[in-house]
Amino acid sequence: MKLFNVYPINAINIVKGVGSNVFDDKGTEYLDLYGGHAVISIGHTHPHYVTRLEDQLHKIGFYSNSIEIPLQQQLAEKLGKVSGKQDYQLFLVNSGAEAIENALKLASFHNGRKKVVAFTGAFHGRTSLAVSVTDNPKIVAPINETDNVIRVPFNDEAALEQAFLQNEDISAVVIEGIQGVGGIQVASECMLQKIRSLCDKYDAVFIADGVQCGYGRTGKFYSQDFAGVNADIYTMAKGMGNGFPIGAISIAPKFQASFGMLGTTFGGNHLACAAALAVLEVIEQDNLMQNAAEVGGYLINELKKFKEVKEVRGRGLMIGIDMPAEFAHAKKDLLFKHHIFTGEAKPNVIRLLPALNLTKAHADQFLEAFTQVLKPATVLS
Ligand SMILES: Cc1ncc(COP(=O)(O)O)c(C=O)c1O
């Protein structure tokens, strides 16, 4: 049997990880500023994480949602505390797309409507509803096509207001606090406040997609928190399990649950909860949100000094370096010449999504390599 070949990959076999470093099968060490796509939040093989998962595995790995799983309640309490939304309710799933799917469904159950406002440049996942609110026709299969999505230009408050005036049946507005796949584009605080006020006015549901920009990455738990307003539903996944597949939605108190309304086989299993608890414990004990703000702030300031760079965007440890076309080679050079993993976004943005305990020394290592990468190539005679 062959693999279904959908991923363009680098010919590197990573076999080990420690903190912000990974190692290939030949023993080469890499600095991981990609975090396996914003997933590694507390560093590879963090000792507390490994021990907690190991201990749990020796007890029980999985049982279904038909019995009491006290770890779920412990996770809800810890998440409520660390995220500062103690009165919200938790529903556990397995991935980011599943979180979005359930958020949109819950909104529609809540107000009985079908239309969703989503933004240009948005990425919300690949399952049915998630891909329909994503702004990329190439990954929308005919079966996913729908008239229920109203596409509004990102950060355009007037266009959002118009959308509400022209459509009486808007169920929800979904927005990433910082667009990831869209190239690290920060939602303006005014825009997020406008969404809050329009959702209040028209009884629509404000869904904050925190799958990539959430979980402390920006220095606040949800990046939408910078606007000082609460969303009705927050989605999360990537950093939540530090690599163990888990996602969730955090749901405002006004939503009423009923038996059978939402459900999943694997969501909230013992092992996933142990992983998520370990992550939150480390985030809390090691002040990782503060570290993300400090080291990220340092990186952003230093990167802004490079005159070759078109623009540096982002917050905390979610950083986009917008490069001119002549530096299209930069990401590959960082990886193959300097052994540094970074992410990318089209057309030419380098994305930094490292673990939240990245050190200033790691940041300096990257800045040194970045300086080298930007130097004009020496012509050998
Ligand atoms: C903002 C955002 N939402 C949702 C998703 C989908 O998450 P998953 O790949 O876990 O389904 C992603 C994935 O990249 C994302 O960046």
The ligand as an SDF file (V2000), in Angstrom:
LIG
                    3D

 16 16  0  0  0  0  0  0  0  0999 V2000
   -6.9830   29.1330   12.2360 C   0  0  0  0  0  0  0  0  0  0  0  0
   -7.1800   27.6690   11.9830 C   0  0  0  0  0  0  0  0  0  0  0  0
   -8.3940   27.1210   12.1820 N   0  0  0  0  0  0  0  0  0  0  0  0
   -8.6090   25.8070   11.9790 C   0  0  0  0  0  0  0  0  0  0  0  0
   -7.5990   24.9770   11.5430 C   0  0  0  0  0  0  0  0  0  0  0  0
   -7.8660   23.5120   11.3000 C   0  0  0  0  0  0  0  0  0  0  0  0
   -7.2200   22.7380   12.2600 O   0  0  0  0  0  0  0  0  0  0  0  0
   -6.9290   21.1810   12.0050 P   0  0  0  0  0  0  0  0  0  0  0  0
   -5.8850   21.0810   10.9670 O   0  0  0  0  0  0  0  0  0  0  0  0
   -6.4890   20.6740   13.3650 O   0  0  0  0  0  0  0  0  0  0  0  0
   -8.2170   20.5630   11.5870 O   0  0  0  0  0  0  0  0  0  0  0  0
   -6.3240   25.5000   11.3100 C   0  0  0  0  0  0  0  0  0  0  0  0
   -5.2120   24.6460   10.8150 C   0  0  0  0  0  0  0  0  0  0  0  0
   -4.1880   25.0730   10.3390 O   0  0  0  0  0  0  0  0  0  0  0  0
   -6.1060   26.8900   11.5340 C   0  0  0  0  0  0  0  0  0  0  0  0
   -4.9130   27.4650   11.3040 O   0  0  0  0  0  0  0  0  0  0  0  0
  1  2  1  0
  2  3  1  0
  2 15  2  0
  3  4  2  0
  4  5  1  0
  5  6  1  0
  5 12  2  0
  6  7  1  0
  7  8  1  0
  8  9  2  0
  8 10  1  0
  8 11  1  0
 12 13  1  0
 12 15  1  0
 13 14  2  0
 15 16  1  0
M  END
$$$$
